[in-house]
Amino acid sequence: MKREGLETPPPPAKHPKNSSPTSATPIHSLTDDLLLQIFLRLPSLATLVRAALACRAWSRAVVSSPAFRRRFRELHRTPLLGFFFECPSPVQDPAIPLFPSFVPVRRREGDLSIAVRGGDFFLTCLQEHPIKSQSWDILDCRGGYVLLCNDGQPGAQAMAVVNPLARQCRSVDYRHVDALEGRRGTFFDLNGYLLCSEEDPASFRVVLIAHDESRVRATVFSSDTCEWQIHPWVDVPGPPRGSESWLLKCTMQSNGFLYMVYKNDGYMVTLNTATMEFSAEELPQLLKNERCSFSVGETINGAPCIVYAIGFTVGVMLSSTDVDGTKKWMLDRVTRFRWNQKCMYDGLLVLAVRDGFAYLATSNKTCFFAKSSWFWSLCLQTMKVENAFQRTYGTVAYPYVMAWPPCLVGNNGRSALDDGM
């Protein structure tokens, strides 16, 4: 019996047999274009990797779109995960291993911390190297790879290329490569360089630079062919006399060019890695200051640049071409580093310049009471400084920047390290 003042509620609505009252558009039905627009809004590369690897369809969307990857790089800074530091001074006990140490940068974003925790940043995979060694020196760090060298007993020299995030290691054997054949007089063998490609992260090249009393030579290893190629000796102008090591060890590069500096800061030697041609240019007078520390790299737009530090003044120089076609380095901007602890240090060192960021450290050359160094990253676009961390002793550091994994760059998941050692 219906009560007075109350109406009978209507019956529940009937839904089609193939539908559900809670069924919205499923996420798997999103088009690739819409999905990639969502991915562009993720906070970092580490978060994108986690999302893209959630299913094959999402991975395929990222892999098949070079335009998306370029756009993502434009909108998101390539994340700095930390710094690798050179091995400490040799110890008396040969049984104690000497490996480069890694110091992560503190990040609020959890995905970056997860990436570091899941990687092999202790370089334990070197234990599987065919040449056993208790001592490895770091030569270069780029493109997600770390290049290391074992300076062991004669005939046992070898290098290794490690991808800490992928927990993989590849041996690069150069025991039978005579990069110094045909040398004149004294010589000095320089550091190796890593050459990597953003659109083909599964492959890399290792470049060794050697010089004698007046010439330089490049020897190149390719991960694709597993072979070395020795290029001819090339004369360069004005090497300082009376010094075997007149060409300094350095790992500067920008847009396929490698840069090396004379020990007396007179000239800079450049190697075009596409043509393997050497050239030399006199350094700008500003960089010849004995207190000057500088490195060559690229701006956020990919233009080559030099970042220098004299004391606590940091400047940026860009490459320009005169009307007669002569290339010059021109001063673009200068900033004074403001910091309340400058009295404890004698200046700044420029460690590296990568993708629009310069990595700086305090110098303790004359301030012996300063037993620790500070490390920062400087955005070349805004000239703003980010405080990274403080570390006791040691200023020879290599920034490790997270790179795109090969499985998300359209190479069917092939890795440069998959071939083993």
Backbone torsions as a table, in degrees:
resi	resn	phi	psi	omega
1	MET	NA	124.8	-176.5
2	LYS	-72.2	129.7	179.7
3	ARG	-76.4	148.4	-177.1
4	GLU	-69.9	134.1	178.0
5	GLY	88.5	-5.0	179.6
6	LEU	-117.7	138.3	178.3
7	GLU	-101.6	148.0	177.1
8	THR	-70.3	124.8	-179.6
9	PRO	-63.7	147.0	-180.0
10	PRO	-69.4	154.4	178.6
11	PRO	-66.3	153.0	179.2
12	PRO	-61.1	145.3	-179.1
13	ALA	-68.8	144.0	178.3
14	LYS	-91.0	137.2	179.9
15	HIS	-107.4	149.7	176.0
16	PRO	-56.9	153.9	-175.9
17	LYS	-61.6	-32.4	-175.3
18	ASN	-94.9	12.9	-179.1
19	SER	-125.6	162.8	179.2
20	SER	-129.0	143.2	-179.2
21	PRO	-61.8	-21.1	-179.5
22	THR	-103.7	6.2	-175.4
23	SER	-84.0	107.1	170.7
24	ALA	-94.8	-172.3	178.0
25	THR	-66.4	118.8	-178.2
26	PRO	-65.2	148.6	-176.0
27	ILE	-65.0	-27.6	-179.4
28	HIS	-73.1	-10.9	178.2
29	SER	-90.6	-0.5	178.0
30	LEU	-66.0	141.9	175.2
31	THR	-70.9	159.4	179.3
32	ASP	-60.5	-38.2	-179.5
33	ASP	-62.0	-44.3	179.5
34	LEU	-68.7	-39.7	179.1
35	LEU	-61.5	-43.4	-179.2
36	LEU	-68.5	-30.7	174.7
37	GLN	-64.7	-36.4	175.9
38	ILE	-67.7	-42.2	-179.2
39	PHE	-63.0	-31.6	179.4
40	LEU	-62.6	-21.3	-177.9
41	ARG	-91.3	1.3	176.4
42	LEU	-70.7	151.7	-170.7
43	PRO	-72.8	-27.3	-174.8
44	SER	-158.4	170.9	177.2
45	LEU	-62.5	-36.9	-179.8
46	ALA	-61.4	-41.1	178.4
47	THR	-68.3	-39.2	178.2
48	LEU	-61.7	-42.3	-179.9
49	VAL	-61.0	-44.8	179.3
50	ARG	-61.5	-42.0	-178.6
51	ALA	-69.4	-44.6	-175.9
52	ALA	-66.5	-30.3	-179.2
53	LEU	-86.5	7.0	179.6
54	ALA	-69.5	-32.0	177.9
55	CYS	-156.5	163.8	-175.5
56	ARG	-66.8	-35.9	-178.3
57	ALA	-64.2	-40.8	179.6
58	TRP	-70.0	-39.3	176.5
59	SER	-62.0	-42.9	-179.8
60	ARG	-61.0	-38.0	-179.2
61	ALA	-62.7	-41.8	179.4
62	VAL	-72.1	-42.4	-177.6
63	VAL	-62.6	-37.9	-172.4
64	SER	-85.0	4.0	-175.7
65	SER	-129.3	87.4	173.2
66	PRO	-59.2	-32.2	179.4
67	ALA	-63.2	-39.0	177.8
68	PHE	-64.0	-43.1	-178.5
69	ARG	-64.3	-40.3	176.7
70	ARG	-63.2	-42.7	-179.7
71	ARG	-65.8	-38.7	179.3
72	PHE	-63.9	-40.6	178.6
73	ARG	-64.4	-35.1	179.5
74	GLU	-67.5	-35.6	-175.0
75	LEU	-88.9	-21.2	-173.6
76	HIS	-127.7	129.9	174.4
77	ARG	-64.4	136.1	175.0
78	THR	-64.4	121.2	-169.5
79	PRO	-70.3	130.8	170.9
80	LEU	-81.4	122.0	-179.4
81	LEU	-93.1	-25.7	-179.9
82	GLY	163.5	-165.1	-178.7
83	PHE	-127.4	138.6	166.9
84	PHE	-93.8	136.0	179.6
85	PHE	-113.4	147.4	178.5
86	GLU	-60.1	159.3	178.3
87	CYS	-59.7	148.8	175.5
88	PRO	-67.1	174.6	179.6
89	SER	-59.4	147.0	-179.2
90	PRO	-57.3	144.1	178.2
91	VAL	-107.2	165.4	-176.4
92	GLN	-71.9	-33.2	-176.3
93	ASP	-83.1	110.4	-178.6
94	PRO	-68.1	-13.8	-179.8
95	ALA	-78.0	-13.7	179.9
96	ILE	-83.6	118.2	-177.5
97	PRO	-70.7	145.8	177.6
98	LEU	-118.7	107.9	-179.1
99	PHE	-124.3	151.1	171.3
100	PRO	-59.0	142.9	-179.9
101	SER	-102.2	151.3	-178.8
102	PHE	-117.2	132.3	176.8
103	VAL	-120.4	113.5	-179.6
104	PRO	-74.6	151.9	174.3
105	VAL	-86.4	135.8	179.6
106	ARG	-70.3	126.1	-179.0
107	ARG	-128.6	144.5	175.8
108	ARG	-77.5	-28.2	-176.7
109	GLU	-75.0	125.7	-175.5
110	GLY	-66.9	-32.6	-176.7
111	ASP	-64.8	-34.0	177.4
112	LEU	-68.7	-39.0	177.1
113	SER	-65.5	-38.6	178.4
114	ILE	-64.2	-39.6	179.4
115	ALA	-61.6	-41.4	179.9
116	VAL	-68.1	-44.9	-179.0
117	ARG	-63.4	-30.4	-178.9
118	GLY	-84.8	-7.0	-177.3
119	GLY	-93.6	175.1	-179.8
120	ASP	-105.7	66.9	-177.4
121	PHE	-83.3	-3.7	168.6
122	PHE	-86.0	-3.9	177.3
123	LEU	60.2	37.7	179.6
124	THR	-67.2	-21.6	-179.4
125	CYS	-66.0	-15.9	176.6
126	LEU	-65.4	-17.3	177.5
127	GLN	-66.1	-20.0	179.2
128	GLU	-90.5	1.6	-179.8
129	HIS	-65.1	138.9	-177.5
130	PRO	-62.0	-26.3	175.8
131	ILE	-101.5	108.1	-177.0
132	LYS	-73.2	136.2	-178.7
133	SER	-150.2	147.7	175.5
134	GLN	-97.3	0.4	-175.7
135	SER	-141.9	124.9	176.9
136	TRP	-131.4	134.0	178.1
137	ASP	-108.6	140.7	179.0
138	ILE	-86.0	133.9	-179.9
139	LEU	-106.5	-39.3	-177.9
140	ASP	-158.9	160.2	-178.8
141	CYS	-147.5	112.7	-172.5
142	ARG	-164.4	148.0	174.1
143	GLY	61.2	25.5	-178.3
144	GLY	85.5	-2.8	-179.9
145	TYR	-108.2	156.9	173.6
146	VAL	-125.8	126.1	178.7
147	LEU	-98.8	124.0	-178.0
148	LEU	-126.7	155.2	-178.6
149	CYS	-130.4	139.0	175.4
150	ASN	-105.3	109.9	177.1
151	ASP	-94.2	70.0	-176.4
152	GLY	-88.1	-151.2	-179.4
153	GLN	-67.3	155.1	178.2
154	PRO	-52.5	132.9	-178.4
155	GLY	87.2	-3.7	-178.1
156	ALA	-115.7	11.5	-178.1
157	GLN	-68.7	140.1	177.8
158	ALA	-157.3	162.6	175.0
159	MET	-122.8	163.2	177.7
160	ALA	-139.8	141.8	174.2
161	VAL	-114.2	119.4	-174.1
162	VAL	-115.7	137.0	169.5
163	ASN	-108.5	97.7	-175.6
164	PRO	-61.8	-36.7	-178.6
165	LEU	-67.4	-35.8	178.4
166	ALA	-87.7	-6.6	-179.5
167	ARG	57.8	45.3	-177.3
168	GLN	-130.1	152.8	-178.4
169	CYS	-139.3	141.0	176.5
170	ARG	-130.5	133.0	178.8
171	SER	-81.3	138.7	174.7
172	VAL	-122.0	102.4	-173.4
173	ASP	-89.3	123.4	176.8
174	TYR	-127.2	24.9	-179.5
175	ARG	-64.2	-29.9	-176.4
176	HIS	-106.4	17.2	179.3
177	VAL	-105.3	117.7	-179.7
178	ASP	-100.3	84.3	-179.6
179	ALA	-71.8	-10.1	-176.7
180	LEU	-105.9	8.9	179.3
181	GLU	-60.9	133.1	179.0
182	GLY	82.4	14.4	-178.0
183	ARG	-68.9	158.1	176.2
184	ARG	-109.9	126.5	173.7
185	GLY	59.5	-137.4	-178.1
186	THR	-77.5	163.8	-178.8
187	PHE	-153.2	167.6	175.1
188	PHE	-149.9	127.2	-177.1
189	ASP	-89.1	127.4	-173.8
190	LEU	-93.1	175.8	177.4
191	ASN	-62.6	162.4	173.3
192	GLY	-93.1	157.3	177.9
193	TYR	-118.5	148.1	172.2
194	LEU	-102.9	131.2	174.2
195	LEU	-115.5	120.4	-177.1
196	CYS	-128.9	159.8	179.7
197	SER	-125.0	134.4	179.2
198	GLU	-65.6	-34.7	-177.7
199	GLU	-91.6	0.8	173.2
200	ASP	-145.9	64.9	-175.7
201	PRO	-69.7	-6.7	179.9
202	ALA	-80.3	-10.4	-179.9
203	SER	-123.8	156.7	179.3
204	PHE	-151.7	166.0	171.8
205	ARG	-128.2	148.8	174.6
206	VAL	-115.8	125.9	-179.7
207	VAL	-113.0	123.3	173.7
208	LEU	-103.5	133.1	178.5
209	ILE	-111.7	126.1	175.2
210	ALA	-122.5	155.9	174.9
211	HIS	-145.3	151.4	171.3
212	ASP	-108.5	-148.0	-172.9
213	GLU	-70.6	-20.7	-178.1
214	SER	-149.6	6.1	-175.0
215	ARG	-133.6	162.9	176.1
216	VAL	-127.9	158.5	-179.2
217	ARG	-149.2	144.7	177.3
218	ALA	-112.9	137.2	174.2
219	THR	-126.1	127.7	-167.5
220	VAL	-123.6	133.0	173.3
221	PHE	-107.1	135.1	177.7
222	SER	-111.2	130.0	178.2
223	SER	-71.0	-20.0	-179.8
224	ASP	-76.2	-40.0	-177.9
225	THR	-101.7	-14.3	-176.4
226	CYS	58.8	31.0	-179.0
227	GLU	-125.0	154.3	175.5
228	TRP	-99.4	145.2	174.1
229	GLN	-126.5	122.7	-178.4
230	ILE	-98.6	123.1	-179.3
231	HIS	-95.9	162.0	-175.8
232	PRO	-68.4	159.6	171.8
233	TRP	-67.9	145.0	-179.5
234	VAL	-131.3	131.1	176.5
235	ASP	-74.9	142.1	176.5
236	VAL	-129.1	153.4	-174.8
237	PRO	-79.8	147.3	164.7
238	GLY	61.8	37.4	175.9
239	PRO	-64.8	142.2	176.8
240	PRO	-62.0	138.6	-179.4
241	ARG	-84.6	152.3	174.9
242	GLY	78.1	16.9	179.8
243	SER	-136.8	125.4	178.5
244	GLU	-71.4	-34.4	-175.9
245	SER	-103.9	57.4	-176.3
246	TRP	-76.7	-15.4	176.8
247	LEU	-107.2	119.3	-172.4
248	LEU	-73.9	153.2	171.9
249	LYS	-75.9	125.2	176.2
250	CYS	-161.7	157.0	-177.0
251	THR	-123.9	54.3	-179.7
252	MET	-93.2	136.0	175.2
253	GLN	-156.7	157.4	179.8
254	SER	-160.0	124.2	173.5
255	ASN	51.4	45.8	176.4
256	GLY	83.4	8.3	177.1
257	PHE	-115.2	136.1	175.2
258	LEU	-103.2	144.7	-175.7
259	TYR	-126.7	134.1	176.6
260	MET	-133.1	146.7	-173.0
261	VAL	-117.8	140.6	173.6
262	TYR	-64.2	150.3	-178.0
263	LYS	-62.7	-31.8	179.2
264	ASN	-90.8	11.8	178.3
265	ASP	59.1	28.3	179.3
266	GLY	-83.0	-43.9	-175.8
267	TYR	-133.4	163.9	171.8
268	MET	-126.2	125.9	179.0
269	VAL	-91.9	134.8	-178.4
270	THR	-121.3	135.8	175.9
271	LEU	-116.8	120.6	173.7
272	ASN	-81.8	109.0	-173.5
273	THR	-76.2	-7.6	175.0
274	ALA	-82.8	-40.8	-179.0
275	THR	-104.0	-11.7	-175.8
276	MET	57.6	37.5	176.6
277	GLU	-103.3	135.8	177.1
278	PHE	-93.1	150.0	170.3
279	SER	-146.8	164.1	-179.6
280	ALA	-137.8	143.8	178.4
281	GLU	-139.3	148.3	177.5
282	GLU	-73.7	137.9	-179.2
283	LEU	-71.1	147.1	172.9
284	PRO	-57.9	147.3	-176.6
285	GLN	-57.5	-33.6	-179.3
286	LEU	-59.3	-34.5	-175.9
287	LEU	-84.7	-5.8	-180.0
288	LYS	-85.4	-1.3	176.1
289	ASN	-62.8	129.9	-176.5
290	GLU	-64.1	-19.7	177.3
291	ARG	-90.5	0.2	-173.9
292	CYS	-84.1	133.1	171.3
293	SER	-118.4	132.4	-177.0
294	PHE	-149.3	163.3	176.9
295	SER	-149.3	150.2	178.3
296	VAL	-99.0	138.4	178.0
297	GLY	-159.4	-145.0	-178.5
298	GLU	-140.1	152.0	176.2
299	THR	-77.2	-179.8	-179.9
300	ILE	-64.6	-23.6	178.3
301	ASN	-91.2	2.4	177.8
302	GLY	89.3	3.1	-180.0
303	ALA	-77.0	139.7	179.0
304	PRO	-65.8	144.2	-179.2
305	CYS	-151.3	161.4	172.6
306	ILE	-119.5	128.2	173.6
307	VAL	-109.9	127.3	-178.2
308	TYR	-126.1	159.7	175.2
309	ALA	-136.6	127.7	172.1
310	ILE	-122.9	110.1	-170.8
311	GLY	64.9	-123.6	177.8
312	PHE	-111.2	22.6	173.7
313	THR	-102.3	127.7	-177.9
314	VAL	-116.3	131.8	179.4
315	GLY	-129.6	159.6	179.2
316	VAL	-124.4	130.0	177.1
317	MET	-116.5	137.8	179.3
318	LEU	-114.3	152.3	179.3
319	SER	-83.5	131.9	177.7
320	SER	-135.4	163.2	-178.5
321	THR	-120.9	127.2	177.9
322	ASP	-72.7	173.3	179.7
323	VAL	-63.3	-26.6	178.9
324	ASP	-88.0	6.9	177.3
325	GLY	87.6	3.2	-179.7
326	THR	-79.9	130.1	178.7
327	LYS	-87.4	136.5	179.1
328	LYS	-138.4	155.8	173.3
329	TRP	-96.7	119.9	-177.3
330	MET	-113.3	138.8	179.2
331	LEU	-66.9	128.7	-177.2
332	ASP	-106.2	-42.8	-179.8
333	ARG	-160.2	156.6	-179.0
334	VAL	-138.9	141.7	176.0
335	THR	-138.0	149.1	177.7
336	ARG	-98.2	124.0	-177.6
337	PHE	-73.4	117.4	-179.3
338	ARG	-99.2	123.9	-176.0
339	TRP	-164.4	135.1	-172.0
340	ASN	-82.6	0.1	179.1
341	GLN	-112.7	20.1	-176.4
342	LYS	-62.4	-26.9	-177.1
343	CYS	-63.9	-19.0	-178.8
344	MET	-87.7	-5.5	-175.6
345	TYR	-135.1	161.9	-177.3
346	ASP	-103.3	6.1	177.3
347	GLY	152.3	-165.8	-178.5
348	LEU	-118.6	150.4	172.3
349	LEU	-112.0	139.1	173.7
350	VAL	-95.6	109.3	-176.2
351	LEU	-79.2	-43.2	-176.9
352	ALA	-166.5	161.1	174.7
353	VAL	-131.3	119.1	-176.4
354	ARG	-139.9	127.8	169.3
355	ASP	49.8	44.0	176.2
356	GLY	85.0	10.3	178.3
357	PHE	-130.5	138.8	173.6
358	ALA	-107.5	138.8	-178.6
359	TYR	-109.3	122.8	-170.6
360	LEU	-118.2	154.6	174.3
361	ALA	-143.1	153.0	176.0
362	THR	-75.1	148.1	179.5
363	SER	-102.6	136.3	-178.9
364	ASN	-120.2	29.4	-173.3
365	LYS	-61.2	-38.8	-178.5
366	THR	-112.8	-10.5	-178.3
367	CYS	-100.0	83.5	-173.8
368	PHE	-70.2	-18.6	-179.7
369	PHE	-80.3	-10.4	176.8
370	ALA	-90.3	98.5	-173.7
371	LYS	-90.1	2.8	179.5
372	SER	-135.4	160.3	179.8
373	SER	-122.7	150.4	175.4
374	TRP	-104.7	147.1	-178.0
375	PHE	-127.8	135.3	-179.2
376	TRP	-135.6	165.7	166.6
377	SER	-119.7	137.3	-177.4
378	LEU	-116.1	121.0	176.6
379	CYS	-76.9	119.8	-177.0
380	LEU	-74.1	-16.8	179.7
381	GLN	-80.6	-41.2	-178.2
382	THR	-105.7	-13.3	-175.5
383	MET	59.3	30.3	175.4
384	LYS	-96.3	143.3	-175.9
385	VAL	-104.8	135.5	174.1
386	GLU	-108.2	131.4	178.9
387	ASN	-77.7	119.2	-178.3
388	ALA	-90.7	-72.1	-178.6
389	PHE	-171.3	173.9	176.6
390	GLN	-116.1	141.1	-178.8
391	ARG	-139.3	140.6	179.4
392	THR	-79.9	125.0	177.3
393	TYR	62.9	154.1	172.3
394	GLY	80.3	121.8	176.4
395	THR	-124.3	2.3	176.9
396	VAL	-86.1	99.8	-173.0
397	ALA	-132.3	153.0	-179.9
398	TYR	-124.4	117.0	178.8
399	PRO	-67.5	135.5	175.9
400	TYR	-107.6	112.8	-177.0
401	VAL	-106.9	133.0	-179.1
402	MET	-64.3	130.4	179.8
403	ALA	-108.7	162.0	176.8
404	TRP	-65.6	131.3	177.8
405	PRO	-68.9	144.9	-178.8
406	PRO	-55.7	-31.0	-177.0
407	CYS	-69.2	-9.2	178.7
408	LEU	-113.2	18.5	-178.0
409	VAL	-127.3	33.9	168.1
410	GLY	69.2	31.4	178.2
411	ASN	-120.3	26.7	177.2
412	ASN	59.8	28.1	174.7
413	GLY	79.9	6.1	-179.9
414	ARG	-70.3	137.2	177.9
415	SER	-114.4	146.3	178.1
416	ALA	-63.7	-17.2	-178.1
417	LEU	-102.9	0.4	-176.1
418	ASP	-66.4	-22.4	-177.1
419	ASP	-74.0	-8.0	178.2
420	GLY	83.1	-159.4	-173.9
421	MET	-105.8	NA	NA
